[in-house]
Amino acid sequence: MLNLPNLEILDMKENDDDYRFLVETASSPPFYCPKCGTVANLYKHGKKKQLFFDLPMHAKRVGIYVDRQRYKCRECNETFFENLLDMDINRSVTNRLID
């Protein structure tokens, strides 16, 4: 329904003005730490639900809640979130909304 291949829809709610989707990424976990470059020494370190906005659908606003996985590196002790290919993290919107 969203036509975002990297996201898997877990739940959808609809009211008169909005669609709200709860999604998680369908991509595989990272293989290396983006901070120090260590390979395969990561573990899951909680999740955070983040709201992103998308193009309107059927004259309704679309909000996408991403259940985003956080990871921690055992080497440098830094934490980071999984990468979201379809989202602009700085603006909390999808890339196609920016386009």
C-alpha positions in Angstrom: 0.0 0.0 0.0 2.9 2.4 0.7 5.0 1.3 -2.2 8.2 1.5 -0.1 10.0 -1.8 -0.7 12.4 -1.4 2.3 9.5 -1.2 4.8 7.2 -3.9 6.1 3.7 -2.8 7.3 2.8 -4.1 10.8 -0.4 -2.1 11.4 -2.6 0.6 9.8 -5.1 2.9 11.3 -7.4 5.2 9.4 -9.6 8.1 10.5 -11.4 10.9 8.6 -8.2 12.9 8.0 -5.3 10.5 8.4 -3.6 7.2 7.6 -1.2 6.0 10.2 1.1 3.1 9.5 3.4 1.2 11.9 6.3 -0.3 9.9 9.7 -1.9 10.4 12.5 -2.2 8.0 12.7 -5.3 5.8 16.4 -4.9 5.2 19.1 -7.0 6.9 21.0 -5.7 10.0 24.2 -3.8 9.5 27.4 -5.8 9.2 29.8 -3.1 10.5 29.9 -0.2 12.9 29.6 3.1 11.0 31.6 4.9 13.7 34.7 2.7 14.0 34.3 0.2 11.1 34.5 -2.9 13.2 32.9 -5.9 11.4 30.2 -8.1 13.0 30.6 -7.0 16.6 27.2 -5.4 17.1 24.2 -6.2 19.3 20.6 -4.9 19.4 20.3 -2.1 21.9 16.5 -1.2 22.0 14.1 0.3 19.6 12.6 3.7 19.0 9.4 4.6 17.3 9.9 7.6 15.0 7.2 9.4 13.0 7.8 10.3 9.3 5.4 12.0 6.9 4.7 10.9 3.4 2.8 12.0 0.3 -1.0 12.3 0.9 -3.1 9.3 -0.1 -6.8 9.5 -1.0 -6.8 13.2 0.1 -5.6 12.1 3.6 -2.4 12.8 5.4 0.0 9.9 5.8 2.1 9.3 8.8 4.6 6.4 9.0 5.8 5.3 12.4 9.0 3.4 12.0 9.9 0.9 14.7 13.6 1.6 14.3 16.2 -0.7 15.7 19.2 0.7 17.6 22.6 -1.1 17.7 25.6 -0.8 20.0 29.2 -1.7 19.0 31.1 -3.8 21.4 34.4 -2.3 20.3 33.8 1.5 20.6 30.6 1.4 22.7 28.9 3.8 20.3 25.2 3.4 19.5 23.5 4.1 16.2 20.2 3.5 14.5 19.6 1.3 11.5 19.7 3.0 8.1 16.4 4.0 6.5 16.9 4.2 2.8 13.5 5.7 2.0 13.6 8.4 4.6 15.2 11.8 5.1 16.2 11.5 8.7 16.9 15.3 9.2 13.5 16.3 8.0 11.4 13.4 9.2 9.8 12.8 5.8 10.1 10.3 3.0 12.5 11.1 0.2 9.6 11.1 -2.3 7.8 13.8 -0.3 10.9 16.0 -0.7 11.1 15.3 -4.5 
